Amino acid sequence: MGVGRRLGTAALTTASAVLFSSISVPSASWATAAAAPAVASSSSATVLTAGGTALPDAAFPGRGAWGRGSSGTAAASGRSALVAPGKTLKLGAKGAAVKVLQSRLAALGYAPGRIDGRYGGATLAAVWAFQKVNGIRPTSTVARRTWSALEAPRAPRVLVRNGKPTRVEVDLAKQVMVLYVGGVVKLISHTSSGSGIAYCETATWQGRTQRFCGNARTPTGDYKTTWRRDGWHVSYLGQLYNPIFFNGGIAFHGALSVPLAPASHGCVRLPMHVAEVLPGLLGTGVPVHVRGRFVR
């Protein structure tokens, strides 16, 4: 649930430090793309190029990015065309090609952070989520295979065929969360769920030192969002940023460490910039479906 002290390997800790060292939560985050004027109707294609980035009508996650087919599966609807810059990008890169990457990720419902041409931690989290949805081993490098997938992306796999139009699906196998609003994708995020490792933690809780033991597992099943807190919420297993609870003490929440492998005590960790805006997108009483199993 909170930040575990023994749940990550040294490699994951290093990856997490790299990921979040460059994340900031500015007031004008990726969500401000919602206010950008549409430059093309859903029946026409907007070409994103390194020479000059044009944001499509789907600039805000989910707006025309993925529709819902009659069979209940996610289908492409009004997606923009992309001419890949053909440039390999690594964490820390800057320039027009990065802006193309960020704009494309935002148009498809991912959360790349500020569309500013700087490849930082928020954009990396979005790249990871996109790669996982498209069957690519997640890496910080955006090369030919990732660019090709961005040109012809897959829709997220629908986990609940007859689910409510507004719902959240958590894919534990891929470590991805998808928020649907009105039958279309609003947000796709990289996550880190329960590690599956037994734990015993000693913490000061309610004025006295106590020992808490359990199995760090995110149970599968069907739930609904319940109570929430703004900002940092202190629990007996750590601190949760903007938590939205959906299964007892298990919540979606922001964390300073969201590695590629499951690492929490049971909650669904989100990148900080995603947790900053999720409360404004996800109401109370919304169905949450948790499916799958992560294989290490």
C-alpha positions in Angstrom: 0.0 0.0 0.0 2.7 2.5 1.0 6.3 2.6 0.0 7.8 -0.8 0.9 11.3 -1.0 2.3 12.2 -4.4 1.1 10.1 -4.9 -2.1 12.3 -3.6 -4.9 15.5 -4.9 -6.2 18.4 -2.5 -6.7 17.7 -2.3 -10.4 14.1 -1.3 -9.8 15.1 1.3 -7.3 17.5 2.8 -9.8 14.8 2.8 -12.5 12.4 4.5 -10.2 14.8 7.1 -9.2 15.5 7.9 -12.9 11.8 8.0 -13.6 10.7 10.4 -10.9 13.8 12.6 -10.7 12.4 14.8 -13.5 8.7 14.7 -12.6 7.1 18.0 -11.5 3.5 18.6 -11.0 2.9 22.0 -12.6 -0.4 23.8 -12.6 -0.4 23.6 -16.4 0.0 19.8 -16.8 -1.0 17.5 -19.6 -4.6 18.0 -18.7 -4.5 21.5 -20.0 -4.5 20.1 -23.5 -8.3 19.8 -23.0 -8.5 23.5 -23.6 -6.6 23.3 -26.9 -8.8 24.0 -30.0 -9.5 21.1 -32.3 -7.6 21.3 -35.5 -9.4 18.5 -37.3 -12.8 16.9 -37.3 -13.0 13.2 -36.3 -13.5 12.4 -40.0 -10.2 13.9 -41.1 -6.6 13.0 -40.1 -4.2 15.4 -38.4 -0.6 14.6 -39.2 1.9 15.0 -36.4 5.4 15.7 -37.6 8.7 16.9 -36.1 8.5 20.0 -38.3 5.4 21.4 -36.6 3.2 19.6 -34.1 -0.6 19.8 -34.6 -2.8 18.5 -31.8 -5.8 16.5 -33.0 -9.3 16.7 -31.5 -8.2 13.9 -29.3 -5.5 16.0 -27.6 -7.1 15.4 -24.2 -6.9 11.8 -23.3 -9.9 9.9 -24.5 -11.5 12.7 -26.6 -12.0 10.8 -29.9 -8.9 8.7 -29.4 -10.6 5.3 -29.0 -14.3 4.6 -29.5 -16.3 1.7 -28.6 -17.3 -0.8 -31.3 -20.7 -2.5 -31.4 -19.1 -5.7 -30.2 -17.9 -4.0 -27.0 -14.3 -3.9 -27.9 -12.3 -0.7 -28.2 -12.0 0.5 -31.7 -10.1 3.3 -33.4 -12.2 6.4 -33.9 -11.0 9.6 -35.4 -7.4 8.9 -34.6 -4.8 11.2 -36.2 -2.1 10.0 -38.6 1.5 10.1 -37.5 4.6 10.5 -39.6 7.3 9.1 -37.2 10.4 11.3 -37.0 12.6 8.2 -37.3 14.8 9.5 -34.5 15.8 7.3 -31.5 14.9 9.1 -28.3 16.4 8.5 -24.9 15.4 9.8 -21.4 16.6 13.4 -21.2 16.2 14.1 -24.9 14.8 17.5 -26.0 13.4 18.9 -29.2 10.6 18.7 -31.8 10.7 14.8 -32.1 10.0 14.6 -28.3 7.1 17.0 -28.8 5.7 14.7 -31.5 6.0 11.8 -29.1 4.2 13.6 -26.3 1.4 14.9 -28.5 0.8 11.4 -29.9 0.7 9.8 -26.5 -1.7 12.4 -25.2 -3.9 11.9 -28.3 -4.1 8.2 -27.6 -5.1 8.7 -23.9 -1.7 8.4 -22.2 -0.4 11.0 -19.8 3.0 12.2 -21.0 3.2 15.3 -18.8 3.7 18.8 -20.3 3.9 18.8 -24.1 7.1 20.8 -24.0 9.6 18.7 -26.0 11.5 17.5 -22.9 11.7 13.7 -22.3 11.4 13.5 -18.6 9.9 11.1 -16.0 6.2 11.8 -16.8 6.8 11.1 -20.5 8.7 7.9 -19.6 5.8 6.6 -17.6 3.5 7.2 -20.6 6.0 5.5 -22.9 6.0 2.5 -20.6 2.2 2.3 -20.5 2.0 2.6 -24.3 4.7 -0.1 -24.8 3.0 -2.5 -22.5 -0.4 -2.1 -24.2 1.3 -2.6 -27.6 3.2 -5.7 -26.6 6.6 -4.1 -26.5 9.0 -4.8 -23.6 9.0 -1.5 -21.7 12.2 0.6 -22.0 13.1 4.2 -21.8 14.3 4.2 -25.4 11.9 5.1 -28.1 13.2 3.5 -31.3 11.8 2.0 -34.5 9.4 -0.5 -32.9 7.8 2.0 -30.6 7.5 4.6 -33.4 5.9 2.0 -35.6 3.4 1.2 -32.9 2.7 4.8 -32.5 1.9 5.0 -36.2 -0.6 2.1 -35.9 -1.4 1.7 -32.2 -3.4 -1.0 -30.5 -6.4 -0.2 -28.4 -6.1 -1.3 -24.8 -7.5 -4.8 -24.3 -11.0 -4.6 -22.9 -11.2 -6.7 -19.7 -14.9 -6.5 -19.0 -17.0 -6.9 -22.2 -20.3 -5.8 -20.6 -18.9 -3.2 -18.3 -20.5 0.1 -17.5 -19.5 2.9 -20.0 -17.7 4.7 -17.2 -15.4 2.3 -15.3 -11.8 1.6 -14.4 -10.0 -1.6 -15.5 -6.8 -2.7 -13.9 -4.7 -5.2 -15.8 -2.3 -6.8 -13.3 -0.6 -8.8 -15.9 0.5 -5.7 -17.8 0.5 -3.3 -14.8 -1.8 -0.8 -16.6 -4.9 1.1 -15.6 -7.5 2.2 -18.1 -10.2 4.7 -17.3 -13.3 4.7 -19.5 -15.7 7.6 -19.5 -18.9 7.3 -21.5 -17.6 4.3 -23.4 -14.3 5.8 -24.6 -10.8 5.8 -23.1 -10.1 8.8 -21.0 -6.8 7.8 -19.5 -4.3 5.0 -19.7 -1.6 4.8 -17.0 1.4 2.8 -16.0 0.9 1.3 -12.5 2.6 -0.8 -9.8 0.3 -3.1 -7.8 0.8 -5.4 -4.9 4.2 -7.3 -4.9 2.7 -10.6 -3.7 5.4 -10.7 -1.1 4.6 -11.4 2.6 5.6 -8.5 4.8 5.8 -7.4 8.5 6.2 -3.7 9.2 6.6 -1.9 12.5 5.1 1.6 12.5 3.8 4.2 14.9 0.0 4.2 14.4 -2.6 5.9 16.5 0.0 7.0 19.1 1.6 3.6 19.7 4.2 1.4 18.0 2.5 -1.5 16.3 3.5 -4.4 14.0 1.5 -5.1 10.8 1.9 -8.3 8.8 0.2 -9.4 5.6 0.5 -10.5 2.0 1.2 -7.6 -0.4 -1.5 -8.6 -2.8 -3.9 -6.6 -5.0 -7.0 -8.9 -5.1 -8.8 -9.4 -8.4 -12.5 -8.8 -8.5 -15.2 -6.1 -9.1 -15.4 -3.1 -6.8 -16.5 0.6 -6.7 -14.6 3.7 -5.8 -15.5 4.9 -2.3 -13.8 7.5 -0.1 -10.8 9.7 -1.0 -8.3 12.2 0.5 -6.6 15.2 -1.0 -2.9 15.5 -0.9 -0.7 13.2 1.2 -2.7 10.7 3.4 -0.8 8.8 6.1 -1.6 5.2 6.5 -0.1 2.6 8.8 2.0 1.3 5.9 3.2 4.6 4.4 2.0 7.8 2.7 -0.5 7.8 -0.2 -0.9 10.8 -2.5 -4.5 11.7 -3.5 -5.8 8.2 -2.7 -9.1 7.0 -4.2 -10.1 3.9 -2.3 -12.0 1.1 -4.0 -11.5 -2.1 -2.0 -11.4 -1.5 1.8 -7.9 0.0 2.4 -6.8 -0.6 -1.2 -6.6 2.6 -3.3 -5.3 4.2 -6.4 -2.7 6.7 -5.3 0.3 8.6 -6.3 3.7 7.4 -5.2 7.3 8.6 -5.6 8.3 5.1 -6.7 6.3 3.3 -9.5 8.6 0.6 -10.8 7.9 -1.7 -13.7 7.3 -4.7 -11.4 4.6 -4.8 -8.7 6.0 -3.3 -5.5 3.2 -2.0 -3.3 1.6 -3.5 -0.2 -1.6 -3.9 -2.3 -2.6 -0.5 -3.5 -2.4 0.5 -7.2 0.5 3.0 -7.4 0.3 5.7 -10.0 2.9 8.3 -11.3 2.5 11.5 -9.3 1.4 13.6 -12.2 -1.4 11.1 -13.0 -2.5 11.0 -9.3 -2.7 14.8 -9.5 -5.4 14.9 -12.1 -7.2 11.5 -11.5 -9.5 12.8 -8.8 -11.0 15.3 -11.2 -11.7 12.5 -13.7 -12.8 9.6 -11.5 -15.9 10.1 -9.3 -17.3 8.1 -6.4 -19.3 4.9 -7.0 -17.5 4.1 -10.3 -17.0 0.4 -11.0 -13.4 -0.9 -10.7 -12.5 -4.2 -12.3 -9.2 -5.8 -11.4 -8.1 -8.7 -13.6 -5.0 -10.8 -14.4 -1.8 -11.9 -12.6 1.7 -10.5 -13.0 4.3 -13.1 -13.9 7.9 -12.2 -12.8 
